[in-house]
């Protein structure tokens, strides 16, 4: 009998949300503005939608998308490796390592990325030959800089070095967010510092690092549009600009570039969402399996209705 009374308690509550007329008014205004914008986009002949559709699948445009994604991936890999090294150096007890890390971050964060890319584009002019040998002495092997560092390599190096300076501070803050007591406990168990970093510190720091890292990746995707400064001429932005200059139709090709940048950033945002959810396990109950199990038990009415009760893992 008691079980039936408890099971019937949830069925007695029929809560209704209070109606807010402001929500309905705001929705109507937004719908009208969206309809006006859509009407203007469709009816305005200056957008030249037939040209947009024609070049949306152009071979040069698709090739530009591939190079843009490749630049983004390689620059982020290089930047992440550099940032991890610099972040560890910033937290080291050696003042020389801390000074080198600080100088790197100071220089590459302080100079605009466009200016850095121009310098990397002129590296063959500054240093026509790169040699390996004794410092201030004879060189054993010489390399032609223009052949060793082409436009693509210069673009990756310029973007990666700049990104590493920003990611270094993100990774450093993530590493410092981990409780230092865990490292001390690991040392007491005989773990080496490198093992502590790999097994304890970095996995927990990823929860703090992943959100800004995802934002930086999306930002890097858009920053690749500046590699014209190198000059690198195969990315998406340059490909659409070249077509626009050839057919004298800048607006349709800008729409093509904007569309594909939106598609790529949307895919990256979805990936970022799943990575954040993966590394955020145990720190939030939103949508967790544990909360769903508890809700299912409460809905079954087989236990006493007590919000303090929890399902054992």
C-alpha positions as CSV (number, residue, x, y, z in Angstrom):
1,X,0.0,0.0,0.0
2,X,2.9,2.3,0.9
3,X,4.6,1.5,-2.3
4,X,1.5,2.5,-4.3
5,X,1.3,5.9,-2.5
6,X,4.9,6.7,-3.2
7,X,4.6,5.6,-6.8
8,X,1.6,7.9,-7.3
9,X,3.4,11.0,-6.0
10,X,5.0,12.0,-9.3
11,X,1.7,11.7,-11.1
12,X,0.0,14.3,-8.8
13,X,2.3,17.1,-9.9
14,X,1.4,18.8,-13.2
15,X,3.7,21.9,-13.2
16,X,3.2,24.3,-16.1
17,X,5.7,26.9,-17.1
18,X,4.6,30.5,-16.7
19,X,3.7,32.1,-20.1
20,X,6.0,35.0,-21.0
21,X,4.5,37.3,-23.7
22,X,7.9,38.8,-24.3
23,X,9.2,35.5,-25.7
24,X,6.4,35.3,-28.3
25,X,7.0,38.9,-29.3
26,X,10.7,38.4,-29.7
27,X,10.1,35.2,-31.7
28,X,7.7,37.1,-34.1
29,X,10.2,40.0,-34.6
30,X,13.1,37.5,-35.3
31,X,10.9,35.6,-37.7
32,X,10.0,38.7,-39.6
33,X,13.6,40.0,-39.8
34,X,14.8,36.5,-41.0
35,X,12.1,36.4,-43.7
36,X,13.0,39.9,-44.8
37,X,16.7,38.9,-45.0
38,X,16.0,35.7,-46.8
39,X,13.7,37.6,-49.3
40,X,16.5,40.2,-49.9
41,X,19.1,37.5,-50.5
42,X,16.9,35.6,-53.0
43,X,15.5,38.5,-54.9
44,X,18.7,40.6,-55.1
45,X,20.2,39.9,-58.5
46,X,23.5,41.5,-57.5
47,X,24.4,38.3,-55.6
48,X,24.5,36.4,-58.9
49,X,23.5,33.1,-57.4
50,X,24.0,31.2,-60.7
51,X,27.7,32.1,-60.5
52,X,27.8,31.0,-56.9
53,X,26.3,27.6,-57.7
54,X,28.6,27.2,-60.7
55,X,31.9,27.8,-58.7
56,X,30.8,26.2,-55.5
57,X,32.0,22.9,-56.9
58,X,34.9,24.3,-59.0
59,X,38.1,22.1,-59.0
60,X,40.3,25.0,-57.9
61,X,37.9,25.8,-55.0
62,X,37.8,22.2,-53.8
63,X,41.6,22.0,-54.1
64,X,41.8,25.2,-52.1
65,X,39.6,23.6,-49.4
66,X,42.1,20.7,-49.2
67,X,45.1,22.9,-48.8
68,X,43.3,25.1,-46.2
69,X,42.6,22.0,-44.1
70,X,46.1,20.7,-44.6
71,X,47.6,24.0,-43.5
72,X,45.4,24.1,-40.5
73,X,46.2,20.6,-39.4
74,X,50.0,20.9,-39.9
75,X,50.2,24.4,-38.3
76,X,48.1,23.2,-35.2
77,X,50.3,20.1,-34.8
78,X,53.5,22.2,-34.9
79,X,52.0,24.8,-32.7
80,X,50.7,22.3,-30.1
81,X,54.1,20.5,-29.9
82,X,55.9,23.9,-29.5
83,X,53.3,25.0,-27.0
84,X,53.6,21.9,-24.8
85,X,57.4,22.3,-24.7
86,X,57.2,26.0,-23.9
87,X,54.5,25.4,-21.2
88,X,56.7,22.8,-19.5
89,X,59.6,25.1,-19.7
90,X,57.6,28.0,-18.2
91,X,56.8,25.8,-15.1
92,X,60.4,24.5,-14.8
93,X,62.7,25.4,-11.9
94,X,65.5,26.3,-14.3
95,X,65.5,30.1,-14.8
96,X,67.2,29.7,-18.2
97,X,64.4,27.5,-19.6
98,X,61.8,29.9,-18.1
99,X,63.5,32.9,-19.8
100,X,63.7,31.2,-23.2
101,X,60.0,30.3,-23.0
102,X,59.0,33.8,-22.0
103,X,61.1,35.4,-24.8
104,X,59.5,33.1,-27.4
105,X,56.0,33.8,-26.2
106,X,56.7,37.6,-25.9
107,X,58.1,37.9,-29.5
108,X,55.6,35.7,-31.4
109,X,52.5,37.0,-29.5
110,X,53.6,40.6,-30.0
111,X,54.2,40.6,-33.8
112,X,51.1,40.3,-36.0
113,X,50.8,37.0,-37.9
114,X,50.7,38.8,-41.2
115,X,54.0,40.4,-40.6
116,X,55.5,37.1,-39.4
117,X,54.3,35.4,-42.6
118,X,56.0,38.1,-44.7
119,X,59.3,37.5,-42.9
120,X,59.0,33.8,-43.6
121,X,58.3,34.5,-47.2
122,X,61.5,36.5,-47.4
123,X,63.6,34.0,-45.4
124,X,65.4,33.0,-48.6
125,X,66.4,36.6,-49.2
126,X,67.6,37.0,-45.6
127,X,69.5,33.7,-45.5
128,X,70.1,32.4,-49.1
129,X,72.1,29.4,-47.7
130,X,71.6,27.4,-44.5
131,X,74.6,25.4,-43.4
132,X,75.4,22.7,-40.8
133,X,78.8,22.8,-39.2
134,X,80.8,24.1,-36.3
135,X,79.4,27.3,-34.7
136,X,81.4,30.4,-36.0
137,X,83.5,27.9,-38.0
138,X,83.5,25.9,-41.2
139,X,80.2,24.5,-42.6
140,X,80.1,20.9,-43.6
141,X,76.8,20.9,-45.5
142,X,75.0,23.7,-47.2
143,X,71.4,23.9,-48.3
144,X,69.7,26.3,-50.7
145,X,67.1,28.0,-48.5
146,X,64.7,28.7,-51.4
147,X,64.5,24.9,-52.2
148,X,64.6,23.8,-48.5
149,X,61.8,26.2,-47.4
150,X,59.2,26.6,-50.1
151,X,56.0,28.6,-49.9
152,X,54.0,25.8,-48.3
153,X,56.6,25.1,-45.7
154,X,57.0,28.8,-44.9
155,X,53.3,29.1,-44.4
156,X,53.2,26.1,-42.0
157,X,56.2,27.3,-40.1
158,X,54.9,30.9,-39.8
159,X,51.4,29.8,-38.7
160,X,52.7,27.1,-36.4
161,X,55.2,29.4,-34.6
162,X,52.7,32.1,-34.0
163,X,50.1,29.6,-32.8
164,X,52.5,27.9,-30.4
165,X,53.0,31.2,-28.5
166,X,49.2,31.4,-27.8
167,X,48.7,27.7,-27.1
168,X,51.7,27.8,-24.6
169,X,49.7,30.0,-22.2
170,X,46.6,27.8,-22.7
171,X,48.5,24.6,-22.0
172,X,50.3,26.2,-19.0
173,X,47.0,27.2,-17.4
174,X,45.7,23.7,-18.0
175,X,48.7,22.1,-16.4
176,X,48.5,24.4,-13.4
177,X,44.8,23.7,-12.9
178,X,45.7,20.1,-11.8
179,X,46.0,19.7,-8.0
180,X,49.7,19.7,-7.1
181,X,49.0,17.1,-4.4
182,X,48.4,14.5,-7.0
183,X,51.9,15.0,-8.3
184,X,53.4,14.8,-4.8
185,X,51.5,11.6,-4.1
186,X,52.8,10.1,-7.4
187,X,56.4,11.0,-6.5
188,X,55.9,9.3,-3.1
189,X,54.9,6.1,-5.1
190,X,58.2,6.4,-7.0
191,X,56.8,7.7,-10.3
192,X,59.2,9.7,-12.5
193,X,58.3,13.3,-13.4
194,X,57.8,12.4,-17.1
195,X,55.5,9.6,-16.2
196,X,53.6,11.8,-13.8
197,X,53.1,14.4,-16.6
198,X,51.9,11.7,-19.1
199,X,49.7,9.7,-16.8
200,X,48.3,12.2,-14.3
201,X,48.8,15.8,-15.2
202,X,48.1,16.0,-18.9
203,X,45.0,13.7,-18.9
204,X,43.3,15.9,-16.3
205,X,44.5,19.2,-17.8
206,X,42.8,18.3,-21.1
207,X,39.5,19.2,-19.6
208,X,40.7,22.8,-19.3
209,X,42.8,22.8,-22.5
210,X,40.3,21.4,-25.0
211,X,37.8,24.3,-25.2
212,X,40.3,27.0,-26.0
213,X,42.3,24.6,-28.1
214,X,39.2,24.0,-30.2
215,X,38.6,27.8,-30.5
216,X,42.3,28.3,-31.6
217,X,41.9,25.5,-34.2
218,X,38.8,27.3,-35.7
219,X,40.7,30.6,-35.6
220,X,43.7,28.9,-37.3
221,X,41.4,27.7,-40.1
222,X,40.4,31.3,-40.8
223,X,43.9,32.7,-40.3
224,X,45.1,30.5,-43.3
225,X,43.5,33.2,-45.5
226,X,46.6,35.4,-44.7
227,X,49.1,33.0,-46.3
228,X,49.1,35.2,-49.4
229,X,51.7,37.2,-47.5
230,X,54.2,34.3,-48.0
231,X,53.0,34.1,-50.8
232,X,51.2,30.7,-50.9
233,X,48.6,30.7,-53.6
234,X,46.7,27.4,-53.3
235,X,44.5,28.0,-50.3
236,X,40.7,28.6,-50.5
237,X,40.8,32.4,-50.1
238,X,43.4,32.9,-52.8
239,X,41.6,30.4,-55.2
240,X,38.3,32.3,-54.9
241,X,40.0,35.7,-55.3
242,X,41.8,34.5,-58.4
243,X,38.6,33.3,-60.0
244,X,36.8,36.6,-59.0
245,X,39.5,38.6,-60.6
246,X,39.4,36.6,-63.8
247,X,35.6,36.8,-64.3
248,X,35.1,40.2,-62.7
249,X,32.6,38.8,-60.1
250,X,34.0,39.4,-56.6
251,X,30.7,39.1,-54.6
252,X,29.7,35.6,-55.8
253,X,33.1,34.2,-55.1
254,X,33.2,35.8,-51.7
255,X,29.9,34.0,-51.0
256,X,31.6,30.7,-52.2
257,X,34.5,31.2,-49.8
258,X,32.2,32.2,-46.9
259,X,30.1,29.1,-47.5
260,X,33.0,26.7,-47.4
261,X,34.6,28.4,-44.4
262,X,31.3,28.0,-42.6
263,X,31.1,24.3,-43.5
264,X,34.6,23.6,-42.3
265,X,34.2,25.6,-39.1
266,X,30.9,23.8,-38.4
267,X,32.5,20.4,-38.7
268,X,35.3,21.5,-36.3
269,X,32.8,22.9,-33.8
270,X,31.0,19.5,-33.8
271,X,34.3,17.7,-33.2
272,X,35.2,20.2,-30.4
273,X,31.8,19.5,-28.7
274,X,32.4,15.7,-28.6
275,X,36.0,16.2,-27.4
276,X,34.8,18.5,-24.6
277,X,32.2,16.0,-23.6
278,X,34.7,13.1,-23.6
279,X,37.3,14.9,-21.5
280,X,34.6,16.4,-19.2
281,X,33.4,13.1,-18.0
282,X,33.0,13.0,-14.2
283,X,32.9,16.8,-13.9
284,X,29.3,17.4,-15.0
285,X,26.1,15.5,-14.6
286,X,24.4,16.9,-17.6
287,X,23.3,14.0,-19.8
288,X,25.5,11.5,-17.9
289,X,24.6,7.9,-17.7
290,X,24.4,8.0,-14.0
291,X,21.7,10.8,-14.0
292,X,19.8,8.9,-16.6
293,X,19.8,5.7,-14.6
294,X,18.6,7.6,-11.5
295,X,15.8,9.2,-13.5
296,X,14.7,5.8,-14.8
297,X,14.7,4.3,-11.3
298,X,12.6,7.2,-10.0
299,X,10.2,6.9,-13.0
300,X,9.7,3.2,-12.2
301,X,8.4,4.0,-8.7
302,X,10.3,1.1,-7.2
303,X,12.1,3.2,-4.6
304,X,11.2,5.8,-2.0
305,X,10.9,9.3,-3.6
306,X,13.9,10.9,-2.0
307,X,16.1,13.3,-4.0
308,X,19.1,12.5,-1.8
309,X,19.2,8.9,-2.9
310,X,21.7,8.0,-5.6
311,X,22.3,4.9,-7.7
312,X,25.5,3.2,-6.8
313,X,28.0,2.9,-9.7
